[in-house]
Amino acid sequence: MNLFDLSGKTALVTGGNGGIGYGIAEGLAQAGADIVIAARNKTKTSDAVGAIRELGVKVKGIEVDVADEASIRNMAKGAADLTGHVDILVNNAGIGIRKLPQDYQLEDWNKVLDINLTGSFLCARELHSHMKENGGGKIINIGSMTSIFGLDWAVAYASSKGGVVQLTKTLAVTWARDNIQVNTILPGWIHTDLTRGIREDFPDRYTHILSRIPDGRWGEPADLAGTSVFLSSQASNYVTGISIPVDGGYTSF
Ligand SMILES: NC(=O)c1ccc[n+]([C@@H]2O[C@H](COP(=O)([O-])OP(=O)(O)OC[C@H]3O[C@@H](n4cnc5c(N)ncnc54)[C@H](OP(=O)(O)O)[C@@H]3O)[C@@H](O)[C@H]2O)c1
């Protein structure tokens, strides 16, 4: 028996058309899962679907805005159409708006919270009854180093990512009886579009962060694949409500 085999499982990855979400979708597909990629940008989604198809699994792209409840409902229906079931939900879609707390507008605050925290809650709530009826499921939420640490230009982002950890614990203890395991991955500093601005516009900050990473490098999206496969597979059936840093040692330094 291969504890990490995901053959016959279907994974829905929000924000799976690029960055960390794509790294996770690719890892789950390599472990045998069929994949649904849900995000806003149709071109990026179509490219990601094409690349995942090369891995020999079933794959589908769906347009969704996780800040919109009706859009999430459509996404859940469309996702279940691929194979008849969704076994794994990865709440990965997320954004950041960088400003100091004293300069933050309510509109920006709400936008970040709506996508990063409320969106994760709504996607999980939408899939709950489906997973329960199917005998169980796996939900992976994506937190951040700012689930743990404060960060001057990330007041809404850090608040949303702290909330994601508590959302995870609450869903985990409530849905354990439905055989749904809910966990959080806390990515460290990963090269993606989200962090491109740090690298290009704030090289001193980029280098300072690098100097704090024991592994001596920023992470790549593929670094998130292994932990995602573990948390999606039967290997983690007695693991729920926890947060796993995937950070090259950053939180231990
Ligand atoms: N990079 C890091 O160092 C790092 C560290 C810790 C945590 N994270 C978290 O990892 C996740 C992925 O981030 P990333 O670094 O990979 O950034 P990214 O490359 O910018 O990816 C963000 C993804 O979210 C999707 N998205 C954004 N808003 C959405 C919405 N309203 N509805 C649906 N999809 C939406 C985007 O696709 P569309 O634009 O097509 O919708 C994109 O696929 C985020 O939750 C982020 O907070 C990143």
PDBQT file of the ligand as one rigid body, heavy atoms in Angstrom, charges set to zero:
ROOT
HETATM    1  N1  LIG A 301       4.776  33.703  -2.151  1.00  0.00    +0.000 N 
HETATM    2  C1  LIG A 301       4.959  33.631  -0.857  1.00  0.00    +0.000 C 
HETATM    3  O1  LIG A 301       6.071  33.859  -0.353  1.00  0.00    +0.000 OA
HETATM    4  C2  LIG A 301       3.834  33.242   0.049  1.00  0.00    +0.000 A 
HETATM    5  C3  LIG A 301       4.123  33.035   1.391  1.00  0.00    +0.000 A 
HETATM    6  C4  LIG A 301       3.117  32.655   2.253  1.00  0.00    +0.000 A 
HETATM    7  C5  LIG A 301       1.830  32.481   1.789  1.00  0.00    +0.000 A 
HETATM    8  N2  LIG A 301       1.558  32.693   0.472  1.00  0.00    +0.000 N 
HETATM    9  C6  LIG A 301       0.180  32.453   0.048  1.00  0.00    +0.000 C 
HETATM   10  O2  LIG A 301       0.164  31.512  -0.997  1.00  0.00    +0.000 OA
HETATM   11  C7  LIG A 301      -1.007  31.716  -1.783  1.00  0.00    +0.000 C 
HETATM   12  C8  LIG A 301      -0.603  31.821  -3.253  1.00  0.00    +0.000 C 
HETATM   13  O3  LIG A 301       0.211  32.963  -3.396  1.00  0.00    +0.000 OA
HETATM   14  P1  LIG A 301       1.387  33.058  -4.461  1.00  0.00    +0.000 P 
HETATM   15  O4  LIG A 301       2.571  33.527  -3.750  1.00  0.00    +0.000 OA
HETATM   16  O5  LIG A 301       1.449  31.842  -5.265  1.00  0.00    +0.000 OA
HETATM   17  O6  LIG A 301       0.892  34.302  -5.307  1.00  0.00    +0.000 OA
HETATM   18  P2  LIG A 301       0.339  34.428  -6.811  1.00  0.00    +0.000 P 
HETATM   19  O7  LIG A 301       1.296  33.811  -7.754  1.00  0.00    +0.000 OA
HETATM   20  O8  LIG A 301      -0.008  35.860  -6.941  1.00  0.00    +0.000 OA
HETATM   21  O9  LIG A 301      -0.962  33.519  -6.802  1.00  0.00    +0.000 OA
HETATM   22  C9  LIG A 301      -2.176  33.954  -6.264  1.00  0.00    +0.000 C 
HETATM   23  C10 LIG A 301      -3.244  33.095  -6.888  1.00  0.00    +0.000 C 
HETATM   24  O10 LIG A 301      -4.516  33.444  -6.331  1.00  0.00    +0.000 OA
HETATM   25  C11 LIG A 301      -5.444  33.651  -7.383  1.00  0.00    +0.000 C 
HETATM   26  N3  LIG A 301      -6.434  34.630  -6.917  1.00  0.00    +0.000 N 
HETATM   27  C12 LIG A 301      -6.210  35.864  -6.424  1.00  0.00    +0.000 A 
HETATM   28  N4  LIG A 301      -7.368  36.466  -6.123  1.00  0.00    +0.000 NA
HETATM   29  C13 LIG A 301      -8.358  35.584  -6.442  1.00  0.00    +0.000 A 
HETATM   30  C14 LIG A 301      -9.759  35.622  -6.372  1.00  0.00    +0.000 A 
HETATM   31  N5  LIG A 301     -10.412  36.710  -5.928  1.00  0.00    +0.000 N 
HETATM   32  N6  LIG A 301     -10.454  34.541  -6.779  1.00  0.00    +0.000 NA
HETATM   33  C15 LIG A 301      -9.824  33.450  -7.235  1.00  0.00    +0.000 A 
HETATM   34  N7  LIG A 301      -8.484  33.340  -7.337  1.00  0.00    +0.000 NA
HETATM   35  C16 LIG A 301      -7.758  34.408  -6.948  1.00  0.00    +0.000 A 
HETATM   36  C17 LIG A 301      -4.603  34.137  -8.563  1.00  0.00    +0.000 C 
HETATM   37  O11 LIG A 301      -5.195  33.819  -9.811  1.00  0.00    +0.000 OA
HETATM   38  P3  LIG A 301      -6.069  34.882 -10.665  1.00  0.00    +0.000 P 
HETATM   39  O12 LIG A 301      -5.365  36.187 -10.580  1.00  0.00    +0.000 OA
HETATM   40  O13 LIG A 301      -6.136  34.284 -12.015  1.00  0.00    +0.000 OA
HETATM   41  O14 LIG A 301      -7.400  34.897  -9.988  1.00  0.00    +0.000 OA
HETATM   42  C18 LIG A 301      -3.343  33.303  -8.380  1.00  0.00    +0.000 C 
HETATM   43  O15 LIG A 301      -3.491  32.032  -8.968  1.00  0.00    +0.000 OA
HETATM   44  C19 LIG A 301      -1.674  32.965  -1.241  1.00  0.00    +0.000 C 
HETATM   45  O16 LIG A 301      -2.701  32.605  -0.334  1.00  0.00    +0.000 OA
HETATM   46  C20 LIG A 301      -0.555  33.652  -0.492  1.00  0.00    +0.000 C 
HETATM   47  O17 LIG A 301      -1.018  34.490   0.519  1.00  0.00    +0.000 OA
HETATM   48  C21 LIG A 301       2.524  33.079  -0.404  1.00  0.00    +0.000 A 
ENDROOT
TORSDOF 0
